[in-house]
Amino acid sequence: MEVSSQEHICKNCGNHFTGLYCNLCGEKVLLPQDRSFRTFLSNILIAITFVDSKFIKTLWLVVRKPGFISWEFAEGRRVKYLRPLSLFFVLNMIYFLFPTIQLFNASLRTQLNSLHGRYAVTGIVNKMNALGIKDISSFALVYDQKTTSLAKMMVIVFVVLASLPLNFLYRSRNRFFTDHVGFSVELACFNLLVNAILLTIVVNVFRLGSYLDEIVLTGIFIFTNLYFLIRSGRIFYKERGLRLVLKSLFMIIVLKAALELYRAVLFYVTLWSL
């Protein structure tokens, strides 16, 4: 008798069922081939290289056809794709392994060069006195280590901030709040992939670090996000023409403001947690 036609007792919930999967909790019957060396290697390959059809397909669509994944999820067609939030956390994990580009991770130096930098000095001095640290470079080491761990969780703050204006810009497009948030998650995935991970690879391979400053990074950020916003606006919001261009340009300003506000929140949370 084949294993798939035998009756089993679920190891997880104790339910009696026929087949390979429990009809109550979904637990799979563990077969001998599931313990084989071949399966072991296959699982490692998937874990290391993310060779998963949903992952690759979703990632490719975020770059090639921005807004399409958000559209599909808003319309209820979700089985064929990796959830945008899951994709976001995978890319977020990869980015924070090598956070060379100061996008969502913001070192003390980046914070001091931000718009709120002039107001941050007093807080830094007070915290250094409280910790008994006299050297700013020593404090920077402590701060940078702490802020990196916090930023991994707080990137979602940027996503929510970026989604808020969309509720007003596209209020006549029959979209709900969660649809706008989902769109912002896809936008964050695009930025993590293009403006953080891929840009980090290019900079390190071609040794372009000396050419990157805040002005160059801002230019890259504007150009790539305009591409995403215009393409995705046509697909997700069905916007066209000059209205789409103007709304996209306005969203660039919003994204820059959301990034600065996110960095400010990250700075004060990091300072408070030290």
C-alpha positions in Angstrom: 0.0 0.0 0.0 1.3 3.4 -0.9 2.1 5.8 1.9 -0.3 8.4 0.4 -3.2 6.1 0.8 -2.4 4.9 4.3 -4.0 6.3 7.5 -1.7 8.3 9.7 -1.8 9.9 13.1 -0.6 13.5 12.9 2.6 14.1 15.0 1.6 17.6 15.6 -2.1 17.6 16.5 -3.0 13.9 16.9 -5.6 13.9 14.1 -6.3 10.7 12.1 -6.0 11.3 8.4 -5.3 9.7 5.0 -2.6 11.0 2.7 0.6 12.9 3.2 -0.8 16.0 4.8 -2.9 16.4 7.9 -6.3 17.9 6.9 -6.4 19.9 10.2 -3.0 21.5 10.7 -1.3 20.7 7.4 1.7 18.8 8.9 3.4 16.6 6.4 4.2 12.9 6.9 8.0 12.6 7.0 9.1 10.1 4.4 12.5 8.4 4.1 13.4 10.5 1.1 12.8 13.6 3.2 15.8 12.6 5.3 18.1 11.8 2.3 21.4 13.6 1.5 19.9 14.9 -1.7 17.1 16.6 0.0 19.5 18.0 2.6 21.6 19.6 -0.2 18.5 20.9 -1.9 17.3 22.6 1.2 20.7 24.2 1.8 20.8 25.4 -1.8 17.4 27.0 -1.4 18.3 28.6 2.0 21.6 30.0 0.7 20.7 31.2 -2.8 16.9 31.6 -2.4 16.4 29.5 -5.5 12.6 29.6 -5.1 10.4 30.3 -8.1 8.1 32.6 -6.2 11.0 34.6 -4.8 12.7 35.1 -8.1 9.5 35.8 -10.0 8.3 38.4 -7.4 11.7 40.0 -7.3 11.9 40.3 -11.0 8.4 41.8 -11.3 9.2 44.4 -8.7 12.1 45.7 -10.9 10.7 45.1 -14.4 7.0 45.9 -13.8 6.7 48.0 -10.6 3.2 48.1 -9.1 2.1 44.8 -10.7 2.7 42.7 -7.5 0.7 45.3 -5.5 -2.1 45.2 -8.1 -2.2 41.4 -8.0 -2.4 41.3 -4.2 -5.0 44.0 -4.0 -7.1 42.1 -6.5 -6.8 38.9 -4.5 -4.4 37.0 -6.8 -1.7 36.0 -4.4 -0.8 32.3 -4.7 1.7 32.7 -7.5 3.8 35.3 -5.7 5.9 35.7 -2.6 4.1 38.0 -0.1 5.6 41.5 -0.5 6.1 41.7 3.3 8.1 38.4 3.2 10.2 39.7 0.3 10.8 42.9 2.3 12.1 41.1 5.3 14.4 38.9 3.1 15.9 41.9 1.3 16.1 43.8 4.6 18.1 40.9 6.1 20.5 40.8 3.1 20.9 44.6 3.2 21.8 44.7 6.9 24.5 42.1 6.5 26.5 44.7 4.5 24.9 48.1 5.1 27.5 50.0 3.0 25.0 52.4 1.5 23.4 54.6 4.2 19.8 54.3 3.2 17.7 52.7 6.0 20.7 52.2 8.2 22.1 55.5 9.4 25.4 55.8 11.2 26.1 58.6 13.6 28.0 60.5 10.9 25.0 60.2 8.6 22.6 61.4 11.3 24.8 64.4 12.0 24.7 65.3 8.3 20.9 64.9 8.2 18.4 67.8 8.4 18.0 67.2 12.2 21.7 66.9 12.7 22.1 70.4 14.4 19.5 69.4 17.0 21.1 66.0 17.6 24.4 67.4 19.0 22.9 68.3 22.4 21.4 64.8 22.8 24.8 63.2 21.9 26.7 65.3 24.4 24.2 64.5 27.2 24.3 60.8 26.4 28.2 60.7 26.2 28.3 62.4 29.7 25.8 59.9 31.0 27.8 56.9 29.7 31.1 58.4 30.7 32.4 58.4 27.2 34.8 61.3 26.3 35.8 60.5 22.7 33.2 61.0 19.9 34.7 58.2 17.9 34.3 55.7 20.8 30.7 56.8 21.1 30.1 56.4 17.4 31.2 52.8 17.6 28.7 52.1 20.3 26.0 54.1 18.6 26.5 52.5 15.1 26.3 48.9 16.5 23.1 49.7 18.4 21.4 51.6 15.6 22.0 48.8 13.0 20.1 46.3 15.2 17.3 48.7 15.7 17.0 49.8 12.1 16.2 46.2 11.0 13.0 46.4 12.9 12.2 50.1 12.4 12.4 50.2 8.5 8.6 49.5 8.6 8.2 53.1 10.0 9.4 54.4 6.6 6.9 52.2 4.8 4.0 53.5 6.9 5.1 57.2 6.6 5.5 56.8 2.8 2.0 55.3 2.4 0.1 58.1 4.2 0.1 60.7 1.4 -1.0 58.0 -1.1 -4.4 57.9 0.6 -5.0 61.5 -0.5 -3.2 61.6 -3.8 -5.2 58.6 -5.1 -8.3 58.7 -2.9 -10.5 58.5 -6.0 -8.8 55.3 -7.3 -10.9 52.9 -5.1 -7.9 51.8 -3.0 -8.0 51.0 0.7 -5.4 51.9 3.4 -3.9 48.4 3.3 -3.6 48.7 -0.5 -1.5 51.8 -0.1 0.7 50.2 2.6 1.2 47.2 0.4 2.3 49.5 -2.5 4.7 51.2 -0.1 6.1 47.8 0.9 6.8 47.1 -2.7 8.5 50.5 -3.1 10.7 49.7 0.0 11.6 46.3 -1.6 12.6 48.2 -4.8 14.8 50.6 -2.9 16.4 47.8 -0.8 17.2 45.9 -3.9 18.3 48.7 -6.3 19.5 51.5 -4.1 21.0 49.4 -1.3 22.0 45.9 -2.3 22.8 46.2 -6.0 24.3 49.7 -5.5 26.5 48.2 -2.7 27.7 45.4 -5.0 28.5 47.9 -7.9 30.4 50.2 -5.5 32.5 47.4 -4.0 33.2 45.6 -7.3 34.2 48.8 -9.2 35.6 50.6 -6.2 33.4 53.7 -6.6 33.1 54.5 -2.9 35.1 57.7 -3.3 32.7 59.1 -5.9 29.6 58.6 -3.7 28.5 61.5 -1.6 25.1 62.7 -0.4 24.5 64.6 -3.6 25.2 61.6 -5.9 23.2 59.3 -3.7 20.3 61.7 -3.7 20.4 61.9 -7.5 20.4 58.1 -7.8 17.5 58.0 -5.3 15.5 60.5 -7.3 16.1 58.9 -10.7 15.3 55.3 -9.6 12.3 56.2 -7.5 10.8 58.3 -10.4 11.1 55.2 -12.6 9.3 53.2 -10.0 6.6 55.7 -9.2 5.7 56.5 -12.9 5.7 52.9 -13.9 3.8 51.7 -10.9 1.4 54.6 -11.0 0.2 53.5 -14.4 -0.3 49.9 -13.3 -1.5 50.1 -9.7 -3.4 53.4 -9.7 -4.3 53.6 -13.4 -3.1 57.1 -13.6 -1.9 58.7 -16.8 -0.3 61.7 -18.3 0.8 64.9 -16.6 -1.1 64.1 -13.5 0.9 61.0 -13.0 4.2 62.9 -13.5 3.2 65.6 -11.1 2.1 63.1 -8.4 5.3 61.2 -8.9 7.4 64.3 -8.4 5.4 65.2 -5.3 6.0 61.7 -4.0 9.7 62.1 -4.4 9.5 65.0 -2.0 7.4 62.9 0.3 9.8 60.0 0.2 12.8 62.2 1.0 10.8 63.8 3.9 9.7 60.3 5.1 13.4 59.1 5.0 14.5 62.1 7.0 11.7 61.6 9.5 12.5 57.9 9.8 16.1 58.7 10.4 15.2 61.2 13.1 13.0 58.6 14.8 15.7 56.0 14.5 18.3 58.5 16.0 16.2 59.3 19.1 15.2 55.7 19.7 18.8 54.6 19.4 20.0 57.4 21.8 17.3 56.5 24.3 18.1 52.8 24.2 21.9 53.2 24.8 
